[in-house]
């Protein structure tokens, strides 16, 4: 299996090359490039399965890679290497694109390579990269990438009514009454959406979009009714906080 590493920093290229060689036995050949255009030439000539791609480089950003590669040649997985801030990393997560945060650790490389190998040929990398580009240039993120059986489904935050836990899975309930089951725990989405003010966790099993609250009932100890008529439990220790929040909406 072939890999291309594109990074303008010689030390970063060498470190990543050494870490991949030492920890990823399925990788048999590694090519390196110091800028995007020479990396693109390597990709076209060598047809790697995985590309490790730095974002912030002189002349051309790593995000521009598909400006130079035709659709028929985009049959590889990308793992971005970046020193971006926590805020920007949220864009990677929301776009369902893998990344390695510098300084890079061996265990993360193993995880990323395994994930890339599993996704080769079925991860809609074109769509994901375009969503990432939009997210990194937008003032506010407005979509989340949900990994589904046949790829990635991008959903607007405002179209999500609620998310509910089902063991290690999460069911995402949308405004159009459809549901998407994701093989990630609710905790993953709570952390991912914590900066989106319209989402609130009233109970350990629910994360709701406050804009879709229909009513709050005091019956049976108190519960929330959403616009889709689904009842949502509210924890005793969250009632006062919840009522303060909803009374301030308007």
C-alpha atoms as a printed R data frame, in Angstrom:
    type eleno elety resid chain resno       x      y       z
1   ATOM     1    CA   UNK     A     1   0.000  0.000   0.000
2   ATOM     2    CA   UNK     A     2   1.339  3.424  -0.989
3   ATOM     3    CA   UNK     A     3   1.299  6.689   0.967
4   ATOM     4    CA   UNK     A     4   2.180 10.255  -0.010
5   ATOM     5    CA   UNK     A     5   3.184 12.789   2.671
6   ATOM     6    CA   UNK     A     6   2.860 16.467   1.688
7   ATOM     7    CA   UNK     A     7   4.310 18.976   4.156
8   ATOM     8    CA   UNK     A     8   6.510 22.035   3.673
9   ATOM     9    CA   UNK     A     9   8.397 21.415   6.938
10  ATOM    10    CA   UNK     A    10  11.292 18.934   6.422
11  ATOM    11    CA   UNK     A    11  11.303 17.811  10.077
12  ATOM    12    CA   UNK     A    12   7.557 17.232  10.055
13  ATOM    13    CA   UNK     A    13   7.794 15.176   6.839
14  ATOM    14    CA   UNK     A    14  10.610 13.043   8.216
15  ATOM    15    CA   UNK     A    15   8.931 12.487  11.583
16  ATOM    16    CA   UNK     A    16   5.686 11.389   9.963
17  ATOM    17    CA   UNK     A    17   7.542  9.111   7.547
18  ATOM    18    CA   UNK     A    18   9.403  7.429  10.425
19  ATOM    19    CA   UNK     A    19   6.237  7.025  12.521
20  ATOM    20    CA   UNK     A    20   4.322  5.495   9.604
21  ATOM    21    CA   UNK     A    21   7.188  3.068   8.832
22  ATOM    22    CA   UNK     A    22   7.465  1.989  12.470
23  ATOM    23    CA   UNK     A    23   3.763  1.620  13.227
24  ATOM    24    CA   UNK     A    24   1.894  0.790  10.016
25  ATOM    25    CA   UNK     A    25   3.059 -2.519   8.495
26  ATOM    26    CA   UNK     A    26   0.402 -2.388   5.753
27  ATOM    27    CA   UNK     A    27   2.152  0.686   4.296
28  ATOM    28    CA   UNK     A    28   4.868 -0.603   1.983
29  ATOM    29    CA   UNK     A    29   5.935  2.541   0.098
30  ATOM    30    CA   UNK     A    30   6.140  6.171   1.264
31  ATOM    31    CA   UNK     A    31   6.665  9.207  -1.011
32  ATOM    32    CA   UNK     A    32   7.181 12.737   0.294
33  ATOM    33    CA   UNK     A    33   6.699 16.200  -1.189
34  ATOM    34    CA   UNK     A    34   7.500 19.682   0.101
35  ATOM    35    CA   UNK     A    35   4.581 21.523  -1.491
36  ATOM    36    CA   UNK     A    36   1.124 20.856  -2.852
37  ATOM    37    CA   UNK     A    37   1.932 20.895  -6.575
38  ATOM    38    CA   UNK     A    38   4.820 18.428  -6.328
39  ATOM    39    CA   UNK     A    39   2.608 16.310  -4.099
40  ATOM    40    CA   UNK     A    40  -0.125 16.363  -6.718
41  ATOM    41    CA   UNK     A    41   2.347 15.084  -9.318
42  ATOM    42    CA   UNK     A    42   3.314 12.231  -7.002
43  ATOM    43    CA   UNK     A    43  -0.341 11.363  -6.491
44  ATOM    44    CA   UNK     A    44  -0.995 11.282 -10.240
45  ATOM    45    CA   UNK     A    45   2.093  9.173 -10.965
46  ATOM    46    CA   UNK     A    46   2.076  6.783  -7.992
47  ATOM    47    CA   UNK     A    47  -1.675  6.500  -7.223
48  ATOM    48    CA   UNK     A    48  -1.382  6.164  -3.429
49  ATOM    49    CA   UNK     A    49  -4.195  4.866  -1.240
50  ATOM    50    CA   UNK     A    50  -3.591  7.437   1.538
51  ATOM    51    CA   UNK     A    51  -2.329 11.047   1.462
52  ATOM    52    CA   UNK     A    52  -1.110 12.796   4.606
53  ATOM    53    CA   UNK     A    53  -1.641 16.454   3.811
54  ATOM    54    CA   UNK     A    54  -0.554 19.591   5.657
55  ATOM    55    CA   UNK     A    55  -2.981 22.497   5.371
56  ATOM    56    CA   UNK     A    56  -0.922 25.622   5.905
57  ATOM    57    CA   UNK     A    57   1.757 25.659   3.213
58  ATOM    58    CA   UNK     A    58   3.266 28.447   1.077
59  ATOM    59    CA   UNK     A    59   1.620 29.203  -2.286
60  ATOM    60    CA   UNK     A    60  -1.128 26.572  -2.063
61  ATOM    61    CA   UNK     A    61  -3.094 25.348   0.949
62  ATOM    62    CA   UNK     A    62  -3.705 21.637   1.330
63  ATOM    63    CA   UNK     A    63  -7.418 22.436   1.062
64  ATOM    64    CA   UNK     A    64  -6.866 23.272  -2.614
65  ATOM    65    CA   UNK     A    65  -5.747 19.747  -3.536
66  ATOM    66    CA   UNK     A    66  -8.805 18.912  -5.658
67  ATOM    67    CA   UNK     A    67  -8.339 22.091  -7.680
68  ATOM    68    CA   UNK     A    68  -5.437 20.226  -9.319
69  ATOM    69    CA   UNK     A    69  -6.698 16.644  -9.449
70  ATOM    70    CA   UNK     A    70  -9.435 15.430 -11.768
71  ATOM    71    CA   UNK     A    71 -12.412 13.598 -10.302
72  ATOM    72    CA   UNK     A    72 -11.355 10.284 -11.867
73  ATOM    73    CA   UNK     A    73  -8.058 10.384  -9.927
74  ATOM    74    CA   UNK     A    74  -9.548 11.168  -6.510
75  ATOM    75    CA   UNK     A    75  -9.505  7.566  -5.339
76  ATOM    76    CA   UNK     A    76  -7.477  8.001  -2.153
77  ATOM    77    CA   UNK     A    77  -8.158  8.921   1.453
78  ATOM    78    CA   UNK     A    78  -6.873 12.151   2.988
79  ATOM    79    CA   UNK     A    79  -5.603 12.574   6.543
80  ATOM    80    CA   UNK     A    80  -4.865 16.214   7.276
81  ATOM    81    CA   UNK     A    81  -1.918 17.104   9.502
82  ATOM    82    CA   UNK     A    82  -2.492 20.413  11.238
83  ATOM    83    CA   UNK     A    83  -1.632 22.679  14.131
84  ATOM    84    CA   UNK     A    84  -5.011 24.423  13.895
85  ATOM    85    CA   UNK     A    85  -6.818 25.743  16.940
86  ATOM    86    CA   UNK     A    86  -9.527 23.863  18.826
87  ATOM    87    CA   UNK     A    87 -12.180 25.973  17.077
88  ATOM    88    CA   UNK     A    88 -10.949 24.946  13.633
89  ATOM    89    CA   UNK     A    89 -10.698 21.293  14.667
90  ATOM    90    CA   UNK     A    90 -14.437 21.369  15.201
91  ATOM    91    CA   UNK     A    91 -14.752 21.916  11.447
92  ATOM    92    CA   UNK     A    92 -12.902 18.654  10.799
93  ATOM    93    CA   UNK     A    93 -15.199 16.762  13.149
94  ATOM    94    CA   UNK     A    94 -18.365 18.303  11.768
95  ATOM    95    CA   UNK     A    95 -17.220 17.472   8.237
96  ATOM    96    CA   UNK     A    96 -16.280 13.916   9.241
97  ATOM    97    CA   UNK     A    97 -12.719 14.331   7.928
98  ATOM    98    CA   UNK     A    98  -9.798 12.714   9.706
99  ATOM    99    CA   UNK     A    99  -6.879 14.762  10.967
100 ATOM   100    CA   UNK     A   100  -3.674 14.450  12.983
101 ATOM   101    CA   UNK     A   101  -2.967 17.278  15.389
102 ATOM   102    CA   UNK     A   102   0.676 18.334  15.562
103 ATOM   103    CA   UNK     A   103   2.804 17.231  17.378
104 ATOM   104    CA   UNK     A   104   1.769 13.847  15.974
105 ATOM   105    CA   UNK     A   105   1.595 10.766  18.194
106 ATOM   106    CA   UNK     A   106   2.145  7.176  17.044
107 ATOM   107    CA   UNK     A   107  -1.170  5.844  18.385
108 ATOM   108    CA   UNK     A   108  -3.118  8.470  16.433
109 ATOM   109    CA   UNK     A   109  -1.302  7.531  13.218
110 ATOM   110    CA   UNK     A   110  -2.252  3.875  13.668
111 ATOM   111    CA   UNK     A   111  -5.871  4.874  14.281
112 ATOM   112    CA   UNK     A   112  -5.961  7.195  11.249
113 ATOM   113    CA   UNK     A   113  -4.367  4.677   8.890
114 ATOM   114    CA   UNK     A   114  -6.777  1.929   9.981
115 ATOM   115    CA   UNK     A   115  -9.722  4.287   9.483
116 ATOM   116    CA   UNK     A   116  -8.433  5.393   6.056
117 ATOM   117    CA   UNK     A   117  -7.947  1.800   4.886
118 ATOM   118    CA   UNK     A   118 -11.497  0.951   5.965
119 ATOM   119    CA   UNK     A   119 -12.876  3.973   4.082
120 ATOM   120    CA   UNK     A   120 -10.996  3.629   0.795
121 ATOM   121    CA   UNK     A   121 -13.443  3.856  -2.081
122 ATOM   122    CA   UNK     A   122 -16.543  4.595  -0.025
123 ATOM   123    CA   UNK     A   123 -16.060  7.764   2.022
124 ATOM   124    CA   UNK     A   124 -17.182 10.500  -0.428
125 ATOM   125    CA   UNK     A   125 -13.921 12.382   0.082
126 ATOM   126    CA   UNK     A   126 -14.903 15.015  -2.533
127 ATOM   127    CA   UNK     A   127 -18.020 15.987  -0.622
128 ATOM   128    CA   UNK     A   128 -16.329 15.899   2.759
129 ATOM   129    CA   UNK     A   129 -13.468 18.126   1.604
130 ATOM   130    CA   UNK     A   130 -15.860 20.693   0.149
131 ATOM   131    CA   UNK     A   131 -17.798 20.773   3.426
132 ATOM   132    CA   UNK     A   132 -14.540 21.213   5.323
133 ATOM   133    CA   UNK     A   133 -13.502 24.105   3.093
134 ATOM   134    CA   UNK     A   134 -16.845 25.792   3.664
135 ATOM   135    CA   UNK     A   135 -16.690 25.222   7.412
136 ATOM   136    CA   UNK     A   136 -13.174 26.626   7.790
137 ATOM   137    CA   UNK     A   137 -14.086 29.796   5.900
138 ATOM   138    CA   UNK     A   138 -17.545 30.274   7.434
139 ATOM   139    CA   UNK     A   139 -18.157 32.552  10.396
140 ATOM   140    CA   UNK     A   140 -20.446 29.913  11.896
141 ATOM   141    CA   UNK     A   141 -20.636 26.203  11.221
142 ATOM   142    CA   UNK     A   142 -24.121 25.187  10.105
143 ATOM   143    CA   UNK     A   143 -23.792 21.519   9.143
144 ATOM   144    CA   UNK     A   144 -22.680 18.256  10.651
145 ATOM   145    CA   UNK     A   145 -21.419 15.191   8.767
146 ATOM   146    CA   UNK     A   146 -23.102 11.974   9.894
147 ATOM   147    CA   UNK     A   147 -21.314  8.732   8.914
148 ATOM   148    CA   UNK     A   148 -23.895  6.374   7.400
149 ATOM   149    CA   UNK     A   149 -23.644  2.984   5.693
150 ATOM   150    CA   UNK     A   150 -23.062  4.317   2.165
151 ATOM   151    CA   UNK     A   151 -21.005  7.434   2.992
152 ATOM   152    CA   UNK     A   152 -21.579 10.732   4.778
153 ATOM   153    CA   UNK     A   153 -24.888 12.559   5.142
154 ATOM   154    CA   UNK     A   154 -24.577 16.295   5.797
155 ATOM   155    CA   UNK     A   155 -27.371 17.754   7.889
156 ATOM   156    CA   UNK     A   156 -28.073 21.365   8.841
157 ATOM   157    CA   UNK     A   157 -28.101 21.962  12.594
158 ATOM   158    CA   UNK     A   158 -31.468 23.644  12.266
159 ATOM   159    CA   UNK     A   159 -32.980 20.479  10.748
160 ATOM   160    CA   UNK     A   160 -32.151 18.374  13.824
161 ATOM   161    CA   UNK     A   161 -35.034 18.096  16.311
162 ATOM   162    CA   UNK     A   162 -33.232 15.906  18.828
163 ATOM   163    CA   UNK     A   163 -30.633 13.202  19.342
164 ATOM   164    CA   UNK     A   164 -31.271 10.255  21.621
165 ATOM   165    CA   UNK     A   165 -28.967  7.618  23.070
166 ATOM   166    CA   UNK     A   166 -29.315  3.917  22.361
167 ATOM   167    CA   UNK     A   167 -26.347  2.273  24.033
168 ATOM   168    CA   UNK     A   168 -23.281  2.953  21.887
169 ATOM   169    CA   UNK     A   169 -25.512  4.271  19.099
170 ATOM   170    CA   UNK     A   170 -27.310  7.599  18.642
171 ATOM   171    CA   UNK     A   171 -30.557  8.205  16.790
172 ATOM   172    CA   UNK     A   172 -30.722 11.615  15.080
173 ATOM   173    CA   UNK     A   173 -34.335 12.749  14.584
174 ATOM   174    CA   UNK     A   174 -34.862 15.304  11.814
175 ATOM   175    CA   UNK     A   175 -37.531 17.927  11.141
176 ATOM   176    CA   UNK     A   176 -38.845 15.914   8.183
177 ATOM   177    CA   UNK     A   177 -39.571 13.046  10.633
178 ATOM   178    CA   UNK     A   178 -36.781 10.847   9.273
179 ATOM   179    CA   UNK     A   179 -34.314  9.215  11.645
180 ATOM   180    CA   UNK     A   180 -30.636  8.371  11.192
181 ATOM   181    CA   UNK     A   181 -28.917  5.844  13.448
182 ATOM   182    CA   UNK     A   182 -25.208  6.599  13.954
183 ATOM   183    CA   UNK     A   183 -22.685  4.173  15.443
184 ATOM   184    CA   UNK     A   184 -21.371  6.730  17.934
185 ATOM   185    CA   UNK     A   185 -22.502  7.360  21.526
186 ATOM   186    CA   UNK     A   186 -24.527 10.454  22.429
187 ATOM   187    CA   UNK     A   187 -21.496 11.783  24.330
188 ATOM   188    CA   UNK     A   188 -19.718 12.287  20.990
189 ATOM   189    CA   UNK     A   189 -22.458 14.640  19.768
190 ATOM   190    CA   UNK     A   190 -22.785 16.432  23.101
191 ATOM   191    CA   UNK     A   191 -19.094 17.372  22.905
192 ATOM   192    CA   UNK     A   192 -19.301 18.214  19.208
193 ATOM   193    CA   UNK     A   193 -22.342 20.478  19.545
194 ATOM   194    CA   UNK     A   194 -21.583 22.068  22.901
195 ATOM   195    CA   UNK     A   195 -20.776 25.429  21.281
196 ATOM   196    CA   UNK     A   196 -24.022 25.475  19.298
197 ATOM   197    CA   UNK     A   197 -26.305 27.418  21.628
198 ATOM   198    CA   UNK     A   198 -29.588 25.934  20.375
199 ATOM   199    CA   UNK     A   199 -28.687 22.443  21.606
200 ATOM   200    CA   UNK     A   200 -29.359 21.464  25.207
201 ATOM   201    CA   UNK     A   201 -28.989 18.221  27.177
202 ATOM   202    CA   UNK     A   202 -31.950 17.876  29.562
203 ATOM   203    CA   UNK     A   203 -31.269 14.220  30.326
204 ATOM   204    CA   UNK     A   204 -28.393 11.746  29.965
205 ATOM   205    CA   UNK     A   205 -30.226 10.094  27.052
206 ATOM   206    CA   UNK     A   206 -31.228 13.212  25.092
207 ATOM   207    CA   UNK     A   207 -29.761 16.223  23.327
208 ATOM   208    CA   UNK     A   208 -32.502 18.521  22.019
209 ATOM   209    CA   UNK     A   209 -32.744 21.509  19.699
210 ATOM   210    CA   UNK     A   210 -34.424 24.244  21.765
211 ATOM   211    CA   UNK     A   211 -36.084 25.749  18.685
212 ATOM   212    CA   UNK     A   212 -38.309 22.655  18.399
213 ATOM   213    CA   UNK     A   213 -39.728 22.676  21.934
214 ATOM   214    CA   UNK     A   214 -43.535 22.542  21.877
215 ATOM   215    CA   UNK     A   215 -44.239 22.572  25.603
216 ATOM   216    CA   UNK     A   216 -43.012 21.708  29.074
217 ATOM   217    CA   UNK     A   217 -45.344 19.587  31.184
218 ATOM   218    CA   UNK     A   218 -45.177 19.330  34.981
219 ATOM   219    CA   UNK     A   219 -46.983 15.974  34.893
220 ATOM   220    CA   UNK     A   220 -45.192 12.776  35.919
221 ATOM   221    CA   UNK     A   221 -42.316 14.694  37.414
222 ATOM   222    CA   UNK     A   222 -41.873 16.953  34.401
223 ATOM   223    CA   UNK     A   223 -41.041 16.318  30.756
224 ATOM   224    CA   UNK     A   224 -40.559 18.168  27.450
225 ATOM   225    CA   UNK     A   225 -42.726 17.728  24.352
226 ATOM   226    CA   UNK     A   226 -40.996 18.449  21.059
227 ATOM   227    CA   UNK     A   227 -42.657 19.701  17.841
228 ATOM   228    CA   UNK     A   228 -42.704 16.133  16.513
229 ATOM   229    CA   UNK     A   229 -44.764 15.203  19.615
230 ATOM   230    CA   UNK     A   230 -41.956 13.133  21.093
231 ATOM   231    CA   UNK     A   231 -41.728 13.308  24.884
232 ATOM   232    CA   UNK     A   232 -38.286 13.918  26.342
233 ATOM   233    CA   UNK     A   233 -37.390 13.216  29.953
234 ATOM   234    CA   UNK     A   234 -35.757 15.910  32.038
235 ATOM   235    CA   UNK     A   235 -33.457 15.147  34.952
236 ATOM   236    CA   UNK     A   236 -34.403 16.506  38.371
237 ATOM   237    CA   UNK     A   237 -31.163 18.453  38.632
238 ATOM   238    CA   UNK     A   238 -31.747 20.062  35.220
239 ATOM   239    CA   UNK     A   239 -35.309 21.374  35.736
240 ATOM   240    CA   UNK     A   240 -34.406 24.738  37.229
241 ATOM   241    CA   UNK     A   241 -31.696 25.354  34.629
242 ATOM   242    CA   UNK     A   242 -33.986 24.310  31.793
243 ATOM   243    CA   UNK     A   243 -36.857 26.553  32.923
244 ATOM   244    CA   UNK     A   244 -34.474 29.507  33.247
245 ATOM   245    CA   UNK     A   245 -33.249 28.909  29.684
246 ATOM   246    CA   UNK     A   246 -36.661 28.545  28.057
247 ATOM   247    CA   UNK     A   247 -38.091 31.553  29.899
248 ATOM   248    CA   UNK     A   248 -35.325 33.663  28.389
249 ATOM   249    CA   UNK     A   249 -36.198 32.585  24.846
250 ATOM   250    CA   UNK     A   250 -38.275 35.058  22.954
